[in-house]
Amino acid sequence: MAGAQRVTSRNARFQQWEALLGNRKKRNQLGRFLVQGVRPISLAVEYGWPVTTLLYNDSRKLSGWARELLRTVPAERVALAPELLADLGEKAEGAPEVVAVVELPADDLERIGTGPDFLGVLFDRPAGPGNIGSVIRSADAFGAHGVIVSGHAADVYDPKSVRATTGSLFSLPTVRVPSPAEVMAWVERRRAAGCPLVLVGTDEKGDADVHAFDFTQPVLLLVGNETSGLSSTWRELCDATVSIPMAGAASSLNAANAATAVLYEASRQRITAGRRGR
């Protein structure tokens, strides 16, 4: 493609892109992360995320999607040797057509809009990037307005997390915060502005069954670490806790599955309330 650079060796530029795969510090330093896959790249472009570089395979006939992407997206275009692109695409079989380098957004809680129908998720110290991605995907599917990842946690922009969102990361504001203090300052600002946010934790010994709690009010759902659950600080900050009734031998659900179950119930209640209000 005219105007494109070509990289055929593991030079300094390639090593920089490769570092974005597994080095969180490098992602933060450079303000960039990698996006793999047709749907995630398409949604990143659709939702206006700044794409800095498109890395593509020029040794094959590109699809219409890839040609249109390279023609229309205002980004640097770099042709990579197939084996190098395969490494960045992390695909078991062959190289992908395109991998995108995208700018990291600001970790600013004001990116998350609130209103009388607010529904948000806070994931406390998640250990698995795949679980972060699954929670973002479920939050998007069930009408949440944003996701917060709190504390010492896996990274939202780890490729495993980005892939697990299947593109929902680009349509749903997701913000990383170091501690509960930043979140509670934001919550208090929202409350002062007239949005009566309620903090609801998931817990197998919750105050109420999930079906009995009113999720039609503005809710920030708190989901705990996969192993240890919510921290004692977050437990104390909860206005209420809810449990998910279970049968069989299971004593608890995976954190992402628990979040999905509660988000579904919140969505169901809101849809039902909307029908009644007509």
C-alpha positions in Angstrom: 0.0 0.0 0.0 1.3 3.4 -1.0 2.7 5.5 1.8 3.1 2.5 4.2 6.3 1.6 6.0 7.4 -2.0 6.1 8.9 -3.9 9.1 10.4 -7.3 8.5 12.6 -7.8 11.5 12.3 -7.6 15.3 13.6 -4.1 15.3 13.1 -1.4 18.0 9.6 -0.4 16.7 8.4 -4.0 16.6 9.7 -4.6 20.2 7.8 -1.6 21.3 4.5 -3.0 19.9 5.4 -6.4 21.3 5.8 -4.9 24.8 2.2 -3.7 24.6 1.0 -7.3 24.8 2.3 -8.2 28.2 3.8 -5.1 29.8 1.3 -3.0 31.7 3.9 -0.4 32.6 4.9 0.1 29.0 1.2 0.5 27.9 0.8 3.2 30.5 4.1 4.9 29.6 3.3 5.0 25.9 -0.4 5.6 26.4 -1.2 2.8 23.8 -2.6 -0.7 23.7 -3.1 -3.3 21.0 -6.5 -4.3 19.6 -7.0 -7.6 17.8 -9.9 -8.9 15.9 -12.4 -7.6 13.3 -15.2 -6.7 15.7 -13.1 -5.0 18.4 -11.2 -2.9 15.8 -14.4 -2.0 14.0 -16.0 -0.8 17.2 -12.9 1.1 18.3 -13.2 3.1 15.0 -17.0 3.4 15.2 -16.8 4.9 18.7 -14.1 7.3 17.8 -11.1 5.9 19.8 -7.9 7.4 18.4 -6.1 4.7 16.3 -2.4 5.7 16.0 -1.1 2.8 13.8 -2.6 0.0 11.7 -0.3 -3.0 11.4 -1.3 -5.2 8.5 -0.2 -8.2 6.4 0.7 -7.1 2.9 1.7 -10.6 1.7 -1.9 -11.7 1.3 -5.0 -10.4 -0.5 -6.8 -8.3 2.1 -10.5 -8.5 2.7 -12.9 -5.6 1.8 -13.0 -4.8 5.5 -9.3 -4.5 5.9 -8.9 -2.5 2.7 -11.6 -0.1 3.8 -10.0 0.3 7.2 -6.6 1.1 5.7 -8.2 3.5 3.3 -10.4 5.5 5.7 -8.8 5.4 9.2 -6.4 8.4 9.7 -3.6 6.3 11.2 0.0 5.4 10.3 0.0 2.3 8.2 2.8 -0.3 8.7 3.2 -3.5 6.7 4.5 -6.3 9.0 6.0 -9.6 7.9 3.4 -12.3 8.5 5.3 -14.0 11.3 5.6 -10.7 13.2 1.9 -9.9 12.8 1.1 -13.4 14.0 3.0 -12.7 17.2 1.1 -9.5 17.8 -2.2 -11.1 16.9 -1.6 -13.9 19.3 -3.4 -16.3 16.9 -2.6 -20.0 17.1 -3.0 -20.3 13.3 -1.6 -17.8 10.9 -1.4 -14.0 11.0 -4.4 -11.8 11.3 -5.1 -9.2 8.6 -4.8 -6.2 10.9 -3.8 -5.3 14.4 -4.5 -1.8 15.7 -2.5 0.4 18.1 -5.0 2.5 20.0 -4.6 5.4 22.5 -5.5 4.8 26.1 -8.3 7.0 27.4 -8.0 9.0 30.6 -8.8 7.2 33.8 -11.4 9.9 34.7 -14.6 8.9 36.5 -16.3 11.8 34.9 -16.3 9.8 31.7 -19.1 7.8 33.3 -22.4 9.6 33.0 -25.0 9.3 35.8 -28.8 9.9 35.9 -32.0 8.6 37.5 -31.6 5.3 35.6 -27.9 4.8 36.4 -26.5 1.3 36.5 -22.7 0.8 37.0 -20.4 -2.0 38.0 -17.3 -1.7 40.3 -14.9 -4.7 40.1 -12.8 -4.8 43.3 -9.2 -6.0 42.7 -9.9 -8.5 39.9 -7.0 -10.9 39.4 -8.0 -12.2 35.9 -8.0 -10.0 32.8 -10.5 -12.4 31.2 -12.9 -11.8 34.0 -12.6 -8.0 33.6 -13.4 -8.4 29.9 -16.4 -10.7 30.7 -17.8 -8.2 33.2 -17.5 -5.3 30.7 -19.2 -7.4 28.1 -22.1 -8.3 30.4 -22.4 -4.7 31.7 -22.7 -3.5 28.1 -25.2 -6.2 27.3 -27.5 -5.4 30.2 -27.6 -1.6 29.9 -25.0 -0.4 32.4 -23.5 3.0 32.0 -19.9 2.3 33.0 -17.4 0.0 34.7 -14.9 0.9 37.4 -11.9 -1.4 38.2 -10.6 -0.6 41.7 -7.4 -1.3 43.5 -4.4 -3.5 42.7 -5.9 -5.4 39.8 -5.3 -7.0 36.4 -5.3 -4.5 33.6 -8.4 -3.5 31.6 -6.1 -3.0 28.6 -4.4 -6.4 28.8 -5.1 -8.1 25.4 -6.9 -11.0 27.2 -9.3 -8.4 28.7 -9.8 -6.5 25.5 -10.5 -9.7 23.6 -13.0 -10.9 26.3 -15.0 -7.7 25.9 -15.6 -8.6 22.2 -15.6 -4.8 21.5 -17.8 -3.7 24.4 -14.8 -1.9 25.9 -15.2 0.7 23.2 -18.8 1.5 23.8 -18.8 1.5 27.6 -16.7 3.8 29.7 -14.3 1.8 31.8 -12.1 3.5 34.4 -9.2 2.3 36.5 -8.9 3.8 40.0 -6.3 3.1 42.7 -8.6 2.9 45.8 -12.1 3.4 47.2 -11.3 7.0 48.1 -11.5 8.2 44.5 -14.8 6.4 43.9 -16.5 7.6 47.0 -15.5 11.2 46.2 -17.1 10.7 42.8 -20.2 9.0 44.4 -20.6 12.0 46.8 -20.4 14.4 43.9 -23.1 12.5 42.1 -25.3 12.4 45.2 -24.8 16.1 45.8 -25.9 16.7 42.1 -29.1 14.9 42.8 -28.4 11.3 41.8 -29.1 9.2 44.9 -26.6 6.4 44.0 -26.9 3.2 46.1 -23.9 1.0 46.5 -24.9 -2.7 46.3 -22.4 -5.5 47.0 -22.7 -9.1 45.9 -22.2 -11.5 48.7 -23.3 -15.2 49.3 -24.6 -14.0 52.7 -26.3 -10.9 51.4 -28.9 -8.9 53.2 -31.5 -9.7 50.6 -32.1 -12.1 47.8 -31.2 -10.5 44.5 -34.8 -10.8 43.3 -36.1 -8.9 46.4 -33.9 -5.9 45.9 -35.1 -2.8 44.0 -32.7 -2.4 41.1 -34.8 0.3 39.4 -33.1 3.0 41.5 -29.6 4.4 40.6 -27.2 1.5 41.5 -23.5 0.9 41.6 -23.0 -2.8 41.8 -19.9 -3.9 43.7 -18.3 -7.2 42.7 -15.4 -8.7 44.7 -12.1 -10.3 43.9 -12.4 -13.8 42.5 -10.8 -15.4 45.6 -11.4 -13.1 48.5 -14.6 -11.3 47.5 -15.1 -7.6 48.5 -12.5 -6.0 50.7 -13.5 -5.0 54.2 -13.5 -1.3 53.1 -15.9 -1.9 50.3 -18.2 -4.1 52.5 -18.5 -1.2 55.0 -19.3 1.2 52.2 -22.1 -0.9 50.8 -25.6 0.5 51.4 -26.9 -3.1 50.9 -25.7 -6.5 49.9 -27.5 -9.1 47.7 -27.1 -12.9 47.3 -27.9 -15.1 44.4 -30.0 -18.2 45.2 -28.2 -21.3 44.0 -29.0 -25.0 43.8 -26.8 -28.0 43.4 -23.3 -28.5 44.9 -21.9 -25.1 43.9 -21.2 -22.8 46.9 -20.5 -19.7 44.9 -20.2 -18.3 41.3 -17.3 -17.1 39.4 -17.1 -13.3 39.9 -17.9 -12.5 36.3 -20.8 -14.9 36.3 -22.2 -13.4 39.6 -22.0 -10.0 38.1 -23.8 -11.2 35.0 -26.6 -12.8 37.0 -27.2 -9.6 39.0 -27.0 -7.4 36.0 -29.6 -9.5 34.2 -31.9 -9.2 37.2 -31.4 -5.4 37.3 -32.2 -5.3 33.5 -35.3 -7.5 34.0 -36.6 -5.3 36.7 -36.1 -2.1 34.7 -37.7 -3.5 31.6 -40.7 -4.7 33.7 -41.0 -1.3 35.4 -40.8 0.4 32.1 -43.7 -1.7 30.7 -45.8 -0.9 33.8 -45.1 2.8 33.4 -46.6 3.0 29.9 
